[in-house]
């Protein structure tokens, strides 16, 4: 999405057209259909606005172009978002499947913990997986934070309470936001 945006008038629309043109070329030259992925799709499939202004006019033009391309689309398109409520309803009927990714179960969270923190004792992994809701992305973020702290202070030992504090704050944020995926 970010690569299709351009500051000059009309260029963003041309870039979006080029994405679909390139996809059609790939589709015709391959045995298996390639997958066109729009990550953070809410940025381009966003709700259209009726207000005036150049920026809004450009966004609405991009929406119209996108809707036209999706009407004639033959292939596989995956659109990911953690803000489905921000997407325009006109796109709703153009998506064949809508999959909501739920929070991993406690059993899966244990496996994720074992992947990111293999030295963590099994009993602690079990307790943490039962007590906190988290994703692999959460643990990856925490692991990066710990690595930065270790670089800045190589002699420091980071207690399990740091991990629990991180997960508690993460759970509070998650409780106050929308679920990932489309709501039923």
C-alpha positions in Angstrom: 0.0 0.0 0.0 2.7 2.5 1.0 4.5 1.9 -2.3 1.4 2.8 -4.3 1.0 6.2 -2.6 2.6 9.1 -4.4 2.6 12.8 -3.7 1.8 13.9 -7.3 -1.8 14.1 -8.4 -2.9 11.0 -10.4 0.3 9.0 -9.7 -1.2 7.0 -6.8 -4.1 5.9 -9.1 -1.6 4.9 -11.8 0.5 2.9 -9.3 -2.6 1.0 -8.1 -3.5 0.2 -11.7 0.1 -1.0 -12.3 -0.3 -3.4 -9.3 -3.2 -5.1 -11.0 -1.7 -5.0 -14.5 1.4 -6.7 -13.2 -0.7 -9.3 -11.4 -2.6 -10.1 -14.6 0.7 -10.5 -16.4 2.0 -12.9 -13.7 -1.3 -14.8 -13.7 -1.1 -15.4 -17.5 2.5 -16.6 -17.4 2.3 -18.9 -14.4 1.0 -22.4 -14.0 -0.4 -21.7 -10.5 -2.1 -18.4 -9.6 0.2 -16.0 -7.6 -1.2 -14.5 -4.5 -1.7 -10.7 -4.4 -1.5 -9.6 -0.7 -2.6 -6.3 0.7 -1.1 -6.1 4.1 -2.7 -3.5 6.4 -5.5 -3.5 3.8 -7.6 -1.0 5.8 -5.3 1.7 4.5 -6.4 1.2 0.9 -9.8 -0.4 1.4 -10.8 2.4 3.8 -14.2 4.0 4.0 -14.9 6.5 1.4 -15.4 10.1 2.5 -17.9 12.5 1.0 -16.0 15.6 2.1 -14.2 17.9 -0.4 -10.5 18.2 -0.8 -7.6 17.0 -2.9 -6.5 14.2 -0.6 -10.0 12.9 -0.1 -10.7 13.1 -3.8 -7.5 11.1 -4.5 -8.5 8.5 -1.9 -12.0 8.2 -3.3 -10.6 7.8 -6.9 -8.3 5.1 -5.6 -11.3 3.4 -4.0 -13.2 3.5 -7.3 -10.3 2.1 -9.2 -9.9 -0.7 -6.6 -13.5 -1.6 -6.7 -13.4 -1.8 -10.5 -10.3 -4.1 -10.4 -11.9 -6.3 -7.8 -15.1 -6.7 -9.8 -13.0 -8.1 -12.7 -10.4 -9.9 -10.6 -9.4 -13.4 -11.4 -6.9 -14.8 -9.0 -6.1 -15.0 -5.4 -6.2 -11.8 -3.2 -5.5 -11.8 0.5 -6.2 -8.6 2.5 -5.0 -8.5 6.1 -6.2 -6.0 8.7 -6.5 -5.6 12.4 -9.0 -2.8 11.8 -11.9 -4.4 9.7 -14.3 -1.8 11.0 -12.3 0.9 9.0 -12.9 -0.8 5.7 -15.6 0.4 3.3 -18.7 -1.8 3.1 -18.5 -1.8 -0.7 -15.6 -4.2 -0.4 -17.5 -6.5 1.8 -19.3 -8.4 -0.9 -16.2 -8.6 -3.0 -14.4 -10.8 -0.5 -15.3 -14.5 -0.8 -14.0 -15.5 2.6 -13.5 -13.5 5.8 -11.5 -15.3 8.4 -11.2 -14.0 12.0 -8.0 -15.0 13.7 -8.7 -15.5 17.4 -6.3 -15.4 20.3 -4.2 -18.6 20.5 -5.4 -21.1 23.0 -3.4 -21.8 26.2 -2.0 -24.9 24.6 -0.8 -23.0 21.6 0.5 -20.2 23.8 2.7 -22.8 25.6 4.2 -23.9 22.2 4.8 -20.2 21.2 6.5 -19.6 24.6 8.7 -22.7 24.0 9.7 -21.4 20.6 10.6 -17.9 21.8 12.0 -18.9 25.2 13.2 -22.5 25.1 15.1 -22.1 28.3 12.0 -21.1 30.3 11.0 -24.0 32.5 7.9 -25.9 31.4 6.0 -25.2 34.6 6.5 -21.5 34.2 5.4 -21.7 30.5 2.3 -23.5 31.5 1.4 -20.9 34.2 2.1 -18.0 31.9 0.1 -19.5 29.1 -2.9 -20.1 31.4 -2.7 -16.6 33.1 -2.1 -14.4 30.0 -3.5 -14.0 26.5 -0.8 -13.2 24.0 0.3 -13.9 20.4 3.6 -14.8 18.8 4.0 -11.1 17.8 3.7 -10.1 21.4 6.5 -12.4 22.4 8.6 -11.4 19.5 8.2 -7.8 20.6 9.1 -8.6 24.2 12.1 -10.6 23.1 13.4 -7.6 21.2 12.9 -5.4 24.2 14.9 -7.8 26.4 17.7 -8.0 23.8 18.0 -4.2 23.7 18.1 -4.1 27.5 20.8 -6.8 27.5 22.8 -4.8 24.9 22.5 -1.7 27.0 23.2 -3.5 30.3 25.0 -6.9 29.6 25.3 -7.8 33.3 21.6 -7.3 34.2 19.4 -10.3 34.8 15.8 -9.8 33.9 13.3 -11.5 36.2 10.2 -13.3 35.2 8.3 -10.4 36.8 9.4 -8.2 33.8 7.8 -10.7 31.5 4.6 -10.7 33.6 4.4 -6.9 33.7 4.8 -6.8 29.9 2.0 -9.4 29.5 -0.3 -7.6 32.0 0.0 -4.3 30.1 -0.5 -6.1 26.8 -3.7 -7.8 28.1 -5.0 -4.4 29.2 -4.4 -2.9 25.8 -6.0 -5.9 24.1 -9.1 -5.8 26.3 -9.7 -2.2 25.2 -9.5 -2.7 21.5 -11.4 -4.5 18.7 -10.8 -8.2 17.8 -8.7 -9.0 14.8 -10.6 -10.0 11.7 -14.2 -9.6 10.6 -16.9 -9.6 13.2 -19.8 -12.0 12.8 
